[in-house]
Amino acid sequence: MNINATLFGQVIFVFAIFMAVLCYFIAKKKNERPLLSAVVGFVTSLVPVVAIIYLVILMAKPDRQD
């Protein structure tokens, strides 16, 4: 099975968008700057293992007190 670079790039891009949205919604409850967390989630998703580790760390943070 051949996987060309275009397909690989598209999969990584879709994964990056998914991680950014997921990090944003989790960060809305966890910290004061959810947009920054979404950007970091997008950037770290270029290496999927790092993105999953970032997501686990983000979920482990306590909820903020308003």
TAFENNOR-V534930 format. One record per helix or strand of 3 or more residues. SS is the DSSP state (hx for helix, st for strand). FROM is the first residue (numbers start at 1). TO is the last residue. Records with the same first field share a line. If there is no record, write none. Layout:
BEGIN
SS = FROM-TO  FROM-TO
END
This chain:
BEGIN
hx = 5-30  34-44  48-60
END
